[in-house]
Amino acid sequence: MRTIAIDAGFVAKAIPPRRKDSHKGMNGVVCVVGGSRLYHGAPFLAASGAMRAGVDLVYIAVPAVIVDAVRSLSPDFIVIPLPDSKLTRGTISKLKGWLPRVDSIAVGPGLGPQSPGNLENAVRVLKGLGRGLVLDADALRSSILEVAKGSGTVVKVAAEKAGTHGLTVLLKGSTDVVTDGSQVGLNTTHSPSMTVGGTGDVLTGVTTAMIAKGLTPFEAGCCAAYITGAAGVEATSELGLHITASDVANRIASVMKRFDRVE
C-alpha cells in the first residue's frame, strides 16, 4: 500500500483553480445535515468550515426546534428546518423535496443517536442527492458502511474499514490517517490545542467542501486534514493553547489563501 506524506505541495496540486468567469454555484454547493436539542453548534461549525474553504453556498438542515438558534449565528448560511428531531423517513423525504441539487452532503455533526433503520434510509437517500457524502459522529454505525459503499463517501472511523467497504476513511488524531484501501495519506500538521471540542466538525465541513470542488474522496480527506491542521496551528500561534473550534474555522480562509489560483 502506497503511503503519502501530506504537505503543502500535495494540497496545491489537488485544489483546482477558480475560473475568472465563475458564477454562483460553480465553486461548490454543500449541505450539512445534523444538529439536535443538545448540539446546535456542531452543524454550524461544519458549515463554517465548508464556507471558509471557499464553496459558494452552504445549506444547514437542522431540526426546527433549533433553527432560530442556528440562524442567529450567521447570515451566510441557508438554514432548512427539518420537521422532526430525528431523521425519520418522512423527514428525509421532505428534505429531498426541499433541497436543490448540491455537490456534497455532510451527515452527522451534532445529530445525536438515531434508529439504525432511519439512519440507513437517510444515507441511502442522501447519497443520491450529491456528488459525495461525508459521514461523521452519530452518522457512523457499522451497518451504515455497507449502505454507503461505493458512493464517493468519506467516513471518519477505523482505517481498516476502507478497503472492505469501498470507502475513504479519515481517522483524526495527532497524526491524521486518510486511506481508500489502496493508499494512505499521513498528516502531521497539528497543534495540541486542537483537542478542544468542535474541531472535528470543522474538519468535516472542510472535507465536504473539498468534495464539492471536485476532488476525489481521498484527495478531499488529505487536503482537509492538512488545511484544518494548519488553521489550528495558526490559531495557536496567535492565541496560545486557548483556542476554540470557531478560531480554527475562522482561519481556514487564511490557510486556503496560500493555494489561491485564478485562471
C-alpha positions in Angstrom: 0.0 0.0 0.0 1.4 3.4 -1.0 2.0 5.9 1.8 1.9 9.6 1.2 3.1 12.4 3.5 0.5 15.1 3.1 2.2 18.5 2.6 1.6 21.9 1.0 2.7 20.6 -2.4 0.0 17.8 -2.3 -2.7 20.4 -1.4 -1.6 22.9 -4.1 -1.7 20.2 -6.7 -5.1 18.9 -5.7 -7.1 22.1 -5.3 -8.4 23.4 -8.6 -8.0 27.0 -9.7 -11.0 29.3 -9.7 -12.2 30.3 -13.2 -12.2 34.0 -13.9 -15.8 33.8 -15.2 -17.1 32.0 -12.2 -20.7 32.5 -11.2 -22.6 31.4 -8.1 -22.6 27.7 -7.7 -19.6 26.8 -9.9 -17.3 26.6 -6.9 -19.4 24.1 -4.9 -22.7 23.8 -3.1 -22.7 21.9 0.3 -25.4 20.8 2.7 -24.8 19.9 6.3 -27.4 17.6 7.9 -27.3 17.4 11.7 -28.0 19.1 15.0 -30.2 18.3 17.9 -31.6 20.0 21.0 -28.3 19.4 22.8 -25.9 20.2 19.9 -26.9 23.2 17.8 -23.2 24.3 17.4 -21.8 21.3 15.6 -23.6 21.7 12.3 -22.8 25.4 12.3 -19.1 24.7 12.8 -19.2 22.2 10.0 -20.9 24.7 7.7 -18.4 27.4 8.7 -15.5 25.1 7.8 -17.1 24.5 4.4 -17.8 28.1 3.7 -14.4 29.3 4.7 -12.9 26.6 2.4 -14.4 28.5 -0.5 -17.6 27.0 -1.6 -20.4 29.2 -3.0 -23.4 28.1 -1.0 -23.9 26.1 2.2 -27.3 24.8 3.4 -27.7 23.6 7.0 -30.6 21.2 7.6 -31.4 21.0 11.3 -34.5 20.2 13.5 -37.0 23.0 13.6 -36.6 23.4 17.3 -33.0 24.8 16.9 -33.5 26.7 13.6 -33.7 30.1 15.2 -30.6 29.4 17.3 -28.6 28.3 14.2 -29.9 31.2 12.0 -28.9 33.7 14.6 -25.2 32.6 14.4 -24.7 33.9 10.9 -26.5 35.4 7.9 -24.2 33.5 5.5 -26.0 30.2 5.5 -29.4 28.9 4.2 -31.0 27.1 7.1 -33.6 24.4 6.3 -36.0 23.4 9.2 -36.5 19.7 9.5 -40.0 18.7 10.8 -38.7 16.1 13.2 -35.8 15.9 15.7 -34.8 12.5 14.2 -34.0 11.5 10.6 -37.3 9.7 10.1 -38.3 8.6 6.7 -40.8 11.5 6.5 -38.1 14.0 7.4 -35.7 12.7 4.8 -38.5 12.6 2.2 -39.3 16.3 2.9 -35.6 17.2 2.8 -35.2 15.5 -0.6 -38.1 17.6 -1.9 -36.8 20.9 -0.5 -33.1 20.6 -1.2 -31.9 21.7 -4.6 -29.1 19.9 -6.3 -25.9 20.1 -4.2 -22.4 18.8 -4.8 -21.8 17.2 -1.4 -23.5 16.5 1.8 -22.2 16.0 5.4 -24.4 13.9 7.7 -23.8 13.6 11.4 -22.5 16.7 13.2 -24.5 17.1 16.4 -27.1 14.7 15.2 -27.5 12.6 18.3 -28.5 8.9 18.4 -30.7 7.7 15.6 -32.6 4.5 14.9 -30.4 2.3 12.7 -33.2 1.8 10.1 -33.9 5.5 9.8 -30.2 6.3 9.6 -29.6 3.7 6.8 -32.6 5.1 4.9 -31.2 8.7 5.3 -27.8 7.7 4.0 -29.3 5.7 1.1 -31.5 8.7 0.0 -28.9 11.5 0.6 -26.1 9.8 -1.2 -28.1 10.1 -4.3 -28.6 13.9 -4.0 -24.9 14.9 -4.2 -21.6 14.0 -5.8 -20.2 12.9 -2.5 -21.2 12.1 1.1 -19.2 12.7 4.4 -20.4 10.7 7.4 -19.3 11.8 10.9 -20.2 11.4 14.6 -23.7 9.8 15.1 -24.0 9.0 11.4 -21.3 6.3 11.9 -22.7 2.9 12.6 -21.3 -0.4 11.3 -24.5 -1.1 9.3 -24.2 2.3 7.6 -20.9 1.4 6.0 -22.5 -1.2 3.7 -25.3 1.3 2.7 -22.7 4.0 1.8 -20.5 1.6 -0.1 -19.2 2.8 -3.4 -20.8 6.2 -3.2 -17.8 8.5 -3.1 -18.1 8.7 0.7 -15.6 9.9 3.3 -16.0 8.2 6.7 -14.2 9.1 9.9 -13.7 5.7 11.5 -11.1 3.0 11.8 -8.8 2.8 8.8 -9.2 -1.0 8.1 -12.8 -0.4 7.1 -11.8 1.4 3.9 -10.8 -1.5 1.7 -13.6 -3.7 3.0 -16.4 -1.3 2.3 -15.1 0.7 -0.7 -15.0 3.9 1.2 -12.4 6.6 2.1 -11.6 6.8 5.8 -10.3 9.8 7.7 -9.1 9.0 11.1 -8.5 12.1 13.1 -5.6 12.2 15.6 -2.2 13.7 16.4 -1.3 12.1 13.0 -4.3 12.1 10.7 -4.7 9.0 8.6 -6.6 9.0 5.3 -7.0 5.9 3.3 -9.1 4.5 0.5 -7.8 1.0 1.0 -5.1 1.3 -1.7 -3.2 4.3 -0.5 -2.6 6.0 2.8 -2.1 9.7 3.5 -0.5 10.9 6.8 -0.9 14.4 8.0 1.1 15.8 11.0 0.2 19.4 10.7 -1.4 19.9 14.1 -1.4 21.7 17.4 -2.1 20.1 20.8 -4.6 22.9 21.4 -6.9 21.2 18.8 -8.3 18.8 21.4 -11.0 21.4 22.0 -14.5 20.3 21.1 -15.8 21.1 17.6 -12.6 21.0 15.6 -13.7 17.6 14.2 -16.9 19.3 12.9 -14.8 22.0 11.2 -12.8 19.2 9.6 -16.0 17.5 8.4 -17.0 20.8 6.7 -13.7 21.3 5.0 -13.8 17.7 3.7 -17.3 18.2 2.3 -16.2 21.4 0.6 -13.2 19.7 -1.0 -15.5 17.1 -2.5 -17.8 19.9 -3.7 -14.8 21.4 -5.5 -14.4 18.1 -7.5 -11.6 16.4 -5.5 -11.6 12.7 -5.1 -12.7 11.5 -1.7 -9.0 10.6 -0.9 -7.7 14.0 -2.1 -10.5 15.7 -0.1 -9.7 13.9 3.1 -6.0 14.6 2.7 -6.4 18.3 1.9 -9.0 18.8 4.6 -6.7 17.3 7.2 -3.8 19.5 6.2 -5.8 22.7 5.9 -7.7 22.2 9.2 -4.5 21.3 11.0 -2.7 24.4 9.6 -5.6 26.6 10.7 -5.2 25.2 14.2 -1.5 25.9 14.1 -2.2 29.5 13.0 -4.8 30.0 15.7 -2.5 28.6 18.4 0.4 30.9 17.2 -1.9 33.9 17.8 -3.8 32.8 20.9 -1.8 30.1 22.6 -3.3 26.9 23.9 -6.7 28.6 24.5 -8.4 28.3 21.1 -11.9 27.4 20.2 -13.2 25.5 17.2 -14.5 28.8 15.9 -11.0 30.1 16.0 -9.9 27.3 13.8 -12.8 27.8 11.4 -12.1 31.5 11.1 -8.5 30.8 10.0 -9.4 28.3 7.3 -9.6 31.1 4.7 -6.1 32.3 5.7 -4.7 28.9 5.0 -6.7 28.4 1.8 -5.4 31.8 0.5 -1.9 30.2 0.1 -3.4 27.9 -2.6 -5.5 30.5 -4.5 -5.2 30.5 -8.3 -7.4 32.1 -10.8 -7.4 31.0 -14.5 
